[in-house]
């Protein structure tokens, strides 16, 4: 049922958001950082933390590629999946 609802929402693929510089710059830095080494065994909490870090980096990529600065804020169209990940992390 969740997939069927998602199929109905498919046309809503990007959402325009405004982020302050204090949030946008760390997201861009997350995209630009290097990850030396591989991933070893990790706990569920470590996996979730790494997954959140990856979502932050994807937001940083979106800001880098298509964000537009307006004073101290950036306006960027984020994929709905990225918006959902940020909302989930805020819980």
C-alpha positions as CSV (number, residue, x, y, z in Angstrom):
1,X,0.0,0.0,0.0
2,X,2.9,2.4,0.8
3,X,4.3,1.8,-2.7
4,X,0.9,2.4,-4.3
5,X,0.7,5.8,-2.5
6,X,4.2,6.6,-3.6
7,X,3.3,5.9,-7.2
8,X,0.6,8.5,-6.9
9,X,3.0,11.0,-5.5
10,X,5.7,10.4,-8.2
11,X,5.0,13.7,-10.0
12,X,6.1,15.5,-6.8
13,X,9.7,14.7,-7.3
14,X,11.4,18.0,-6.2
15,X,10.5,20.5,-3.5
16,X,12.0,24.0,-3.4
17,X,13.5,24.9,0.0
18,X,15.4,27.8,1.6
19,X,18.2,26.9,3.9
20,X,20.4,29.3,5.9
21,X,24.1,29.4,5.2
22,X,24.8,27.8,8.6
23,X,23.0,24.6,7.4
24,X,23.9,24.7,3.7
25,X,27.7,25.0,4.1
26,X,28.1,21.9,6.3
27,X,26.0,19.9,3.8
28,X,28.3,21.0,0.9
29,X,31.3,20.1,3.1
30,X,29.8,16.6,3.7
31,X,29.6,16.1,-0.1
32,X,33.2,17.3,-0.6
33,X,34.8,15.2,2.2
34,X,36.9,12.1,1.4
35,X,36.0,8.7,2.9
36,X,39.2,6.7,3.2
37,X,39.0,3.0,3.8
38,X,36.1,0.7,3.5
39,X,33.1,0.0,5.8
40,X,33.6,-2.8,8.3
41,X,31.0,-4.4,10.6
42,X,28.7,-1.8,12.1
43,X,25.9,-1.8,14.6
44,X,22.4,-0.7,13.6
45,X,23.0,2.7,15.1
46,X,26.3,3.1,13.2
47,X,24.5,2.1,10.0
48,X,21.7,4.7,10.6
49,X,24.3,7.4,11.4
50,X,26.2,6.6,8.2
51,X,23.0,6.6,6.2
52,X,22.0,10.0,7.6
53,X,25.5,11.3,6.7
54,X,25.0,10.1,3.1
55,X,21.7,11.9,2.9
56,X,23.3,15.1,4.1
57,X,26.0,14.7,1.5
58,X,23.4,14.3,-1.3
59,X,21.8,17.5,-0.1
60,X,25.2,19.1,-0.3
61,X,25.5,17.9,-3.9
62,X,22.1,19.4,-4.8
63,X,23.2,22.7,-3.2
64,X,26.5,22.6,-5.2
65,X,24.9,21.8,-8.5
66,X,21.6,23.7,-8.5
67,X,21.5,25.9,-5.4
68,X,21.2,29.7,-5.8
69,X,22.4,32.0,-3.0
70,X,20.0,34.8,-1.9
71,X,21.9,36.7,0.7
72,X,22.5,34.4,3.7
73,X,20.2,31.7,2.4
74,X,20.4,29.2,-0.4
75,X,17.3,28.2,-2.5
76,X,17.5,24.7,-3.9
77,X,15.2,22.1,-5.3
78,X,15.6,18.9,-3.3
79,X,14.4,15.5,-4.3
80,X,11.4,14.5,-2.2
81,X,13.5,11.6,-0.9
82,X,16.0,14.0,0.6
83,X,13.3,16.1,2.2
84,X,11.8,12.9,3.7
85,X,15.2,11.9,5.0
86,X,15.7,15.3,6.7
87,X,12.2,15.2,8.2
88,X,12.8,11.6,9.5
89,X,16.1,12.7,11.0
90,X,14.4,15.6,12.8
91,X,12.1,13.2,14.7
